[in-house]
Amino acid sequence: MTKNIASETQKILLITGVSGAGKTTVLKTLEDLGWETVDNFPIKLASQLLKIPASGGENGPNIPLALGFDSRTRGFDAEALIRQIKKLQAQPNLQIMTLFLDCAGVEIERRYAETRRRHPMAQDRPAMDGIAMDRSMMEPFRRWAEAVIDTSKLSAHELQVVIRERFSSDSSLHSNITVSSFGFSRGVPHNADLLFDLRFLRNPHWDSHLRPMTGLDAAVADYVAADPQYDEALQKIRDLLRFLLPLYDEQGKAYVNIAFGCTGGRHRSVHVAETFGNWLRENGFTLQVAHRDLASRPIDALEEPANGADRVTSRQGSNIT
């Protein structure tokens, strides 16, 4: 059997640049994207590092690797390091690219002043002296690198967005979404980003036939969906999610928890959470659906609203007296 050489190729991104240009931000962003990252790595040891089995195992995928280094890295010599990288690039099983992060000197000076840190190459001198020395040492890499990003006018967040767009292997770039159901009577989830209260819909709990069931049962789903406000309410929630979720993606938000609540967390919220879970999957989102209170015991005292509206509304058309 012929081996797929492309699948065995190890993708390596060498990240360097002037100190203060954003190397740490880039490495953290790549790590969030699933890359393996090592900062301040001596390039001369790269050959030994690449002999270590990847996290995916011998038969697993080659996880992309990002190695960060700069003028502070042990044994730094720009010309010697470039020769070492060229040797690595000659290996057919390695796909190596160098990314250089540049930044205007006045902006680097401002960043160091803002963080109250001293420039690593000017511990007892003005920051601009260290910036100039650092730039001079790194200039060979700037000329040689395949990709250069000038971060002078980029915030840390804007730099994260640029890196996500360039180096994410996920074509969708969607946030990882959790759609959950819960009961207000048992407390509001602490990690909800978007929370929708469904207690305006009629409550299946007050139907003696439906009470033992849950929102996963067709009879309960039909009962909830028959509420006159159901279709319009769900459409408005869909419209809101269509607007918000792309904005979360643009902001690089890794996780979004959408929580639907009803009184007990067993009927209305469960059905609606399942409905939106299916809708989001159809629209290409990666997600999981969780029902916090699905297994809880139905208790009349918990389901009783303060004004009794739930019971009155749900009794319409039922035989409960």
Secondary structure, DSSP 8 states (H G I E B T S, - for coil): ----HHHH-EEEEEEEESTTSSHHHHHHHHHHTT-EEESS--GGGHHHHHTS--TT-TTS----EEEE--TTSTT--HHHHHHHHHHHHTSTTEEEEEEEEE--HHHHHHHHHHHT---TT-TTS-HHHHHHHHHHHHHHHHHH-SEEEE-TT--HHHHHHHHHHHH-S-SS---EEEEEEEEGGG---TT-SEEEE-TTS--GGGSTTTTTS-TTSHHHHHHHHTSTTHHHHHHHHHHHHHHHHHHHHHTT--EEEEEEEESSSSSHHHHHHHHHHHHHHHTT--EEEEETTTTS---HHHH--TTSHHHHHHHTTS---
